[in-house]
Each structure stands twice: as structure tokens, then as C-alpha cells.
Amino acid sequence: MSQQQEIIQQVFQFIQATDSDEKDFNELALRLYAYQYKYNLPYRTFCMQKGKTPRMVKSWKDIPSVPINAFKDITLSCTDPDQAKAVFMTSGTTKGVKGKHYHPTLQVYDQSMTVNFQKRFMKETARIRMGILFPTEAELPNSSLAHYLALAVKHYGTKESHYLLNEQGIDMDRLVEELQQAETTGEPYALLGASYSFVHMLEALEKTGKTFSLPKGSRILDTGGFKNQSKEMELNEFYEKLSAVLGVARSNCINMYGVTELSTQFYDNGNEAVPSLKSGPHWIRTRVINPLTGEEMPQGERGVLVHCDLGNFNSVTTILTEDVGVELEDGFLLLGRVQGTEAKGCSIAVEEFLNAASKGLVE
């Protein structure tokens, strides 16, 4: 068995476990760090310049974090990127460049998604009829969200589940038909998609004056924020309208927070209050740091989120995001994108990484 296969098997087994303690998480995180230090050349060069060799790093918290924007400029992969089973690309178009996340196999990503989705969104329900407000995998082959939603339909949707987008946008006639049918049959219904798709849906339904009362057990999942794709809507108003128009309690309006550069998603437990508390499964950990000093912020104080995702076995486990948050006892609050001093700190981190990585590649 190759070292890569051993790593995949260890991560797979770790995800399958019902839980993990700090010791187990730390051991696997350090094993992955040693593997990535050995096979991911740009990352190794960066870590060497920081004096963070695997022998020096004793805790997952000390693993050097890669700024998320580095995925746009540097190939971060322990294996040949040309042999990747999937390449997920970011939707951002800064300077026309998209970040790329290479997956030599989708075995780990798929397991991470399904185990987490079952626990946090499906809960005690085995399958539910789904309506998907997002393009298919065939239409967006490099979208991690398209793949995520395809997995949701495949593993947890009934055979009556449908995609509700076409070339003209949301198929409102089909959507209304689906919602009315759910009301008539009394069978729970789930609507999943990008946040901005729900904004367009609400605008279209508002014009018709139609409202619905979906059956008990129905639920909604939105993700991604609005990203300038639609009219900005204040969060409280967004979930209030979703609840009022579809007849689903705000406690069953779930938001998923995920990024292309990770292999694991975070969920809340509904949006009765916003911002909602996000948390992840036992194979991912989050810290909140001061981006200028790298020091961890005390609970309750805002900083920039750093995620250590053991599902990221092939790229880098630890990523410095551009998301501002506050750590609380059971998770974190997501407060938006960086700005001001925080943005400056993230920019410095990106520049530092790119300079180190580029030097290593040249040498």
C-alpha cells in the first residue's frame, strides 16, 4: 500500500468514527502535515522559511496556515494535478483567476459530505423529496457546490427529487407545482440551493402573491451568501421571508458554510436568531486569530477564521480564510468578509506565502 493510500484510509476511518478527542485529532493532523510537507513542494518551502518542520510542530494549532487566496496562484497538491479525479474551482474572479482545489480521489470528500449532511441536515430522516435551486454537476463540473448537491440528491433525495433551474433561471412553474404537491400529499419537502437563488425565488413569488404551508418535517438549506449575484438582503429579513412564504419554521432554515478550498462543511441549527452559531464535525477544527500577529483571539472577540480540515489530505489541512468570526463555546459566529486591518493582515499573509513558494519553485 502506498503512503497516499495509507493516508486516505486513515482519514476515511477517522471520519467514520462517531467522535474524536483532541489527542486523536492532533495525531492525525500532524501525520497529514508530515505527508504534505514531504510531497507539496510550495507548501514545504513556505513552512521551511517559517522554521516549521514536522519535527518542530507538536500541535495542529502550530501547523502553518495557507492564505485562501494562494489557491489562485499556486498549485497546492501532493499528487500530480493532471491526474486529479476532480478539480473544484472557486467562483471568485479576482484578476480573472480562480482558485483550484485538486482531488486525486473523491472518496474522502464524498464521505465527509455525506456523514456530516446526514447528521446535521437529514437528522432522523432517511430520504426526502428535494428541489435543487442550482445547476447540475454536468452543467458546472468544477463546482464543489454542484457536486455537494448531487451527493445530497443521490444519497438522501427520493426519486421524485428535481433540479429547478434551467437556462432562463428558476423554473417557477415547476417550483410552484412541487410546493403545491407537497402541501396536498403532506409529505415533507426540502429546498436546497445557493442563497442568491432563494432571493430570486422570493422576488418571483412575491410578484404572484403565492405563499405555502409546507408539511411538518420540511426544511430549507441555503449556502454561499449573496456574492453580488442578486439584491442584497439583510439576514433577518431573508429568513423571515423564507419562513413566511414557504411555511417552514426558521429553526428548519439551515445555512451551510463551506468553501471550495476545504473538504468539509459547517452548519448551524437553524436561523431563529442571526447570526447563527456554526459548527463542524469532529474532523475539522477552527481557530479565530489576529491576522497581523497570528495570535489566537480570546473567546468572544472577533478575528479571522483559520480552519484545520483533516479531509484536506491532498492539499493543505490548514487554511487562513478571509472570513471574520467570533469563537463561542460550541462553535463560531460568521460575521462577514475581512476589511480594514483584517484585510491588510490577510494580504500580508498572501504576499508572504507567494514569495516563499515562488522562491522554492525557482530554486
Secondary structure as GFF3:
##gff-version 3
##sequence-region A 1 363
A	DSSP	alpha_helix	3	16	.	.	.	ID=ss1
A	DSSP	alpha_helix	22	39	.	.	.	ID=ss2
A	DSSP	alpha_helix	41	49	.	.	.	ID=ss3
A	DSSP	three_ten_helix	60	62	.	.	.	ID=ss4
A	DSSP	beta_strand	66	67	.	.	.	ID=ss5
A	DSSP	three_ten_helix	68	72	.	.	.	ID=ss6
A	DSSP	three_ten_helix	81	83	.	.	.	ID=ss7
A	DSSP	beta_strand	86	89	.	.	.	ID=ss8
A	DSSP	three_ten_helix	94	96	.	.	.	ID=ss9
A	DSSP	beta_strand	100	103	.	.	.	ID=ss10
A	DSSP	alpha_helix	107	117	.	.	.	ID=ss11
A	DSSP	pi_helix	118	122	.	.	.	ID=ss12
A	DSSP	beta_strand	129	133	.	.	.	ID=ss13
A	DSSP	alpha_helix	144	156	.	.	.	ID=ss14
A	DSSP	beta_strand	162	163	.	.	.	ID=ss15
A	DSSP	beta_strand	165	166	.	.	.	ID=ss16
A	DSSP	beta_strand	169	170	.	.	.	ID=ss17
A	DSSP	alpha_helix	172	185	.	.	.	ID=ss18
A	DSSP	beta_strand	189	194	.	.	.	ID=ss19
A	DSSP	alpha_helix	195	208	.	.	.	ID=ss20
A	DSSP	beta_strand	219	223	.	.	.	ID=ss21
A	DSSP	alpha_helix	235	246	.	.	.	ID=ss22
A	DSSP	three_ten_helix	250	252	.	.	.	ID=ss23
A	DSSP	beta_strand	253	257	.	.	.	ID=ss24
A	DSSP	beta_strand	266	267	.	.	.	ID=ss25
A	DSSP	beta_strand	277	278	.	.	.	ID=ss26
A	DSSP	beta_strand	284	289	.	.	.	ID=ss27
A	DSSP	beta_strand	302	309	.	.	.	ID=ss28
A	DSSP	beta_strand	318	328	.	.	.	ID=ss29
A	DSSP	beta_strand	331	337	.	.	.	ID=ss30
A	DSSP	alpha_helix	341	362	.	.	.	ID=ss31
###
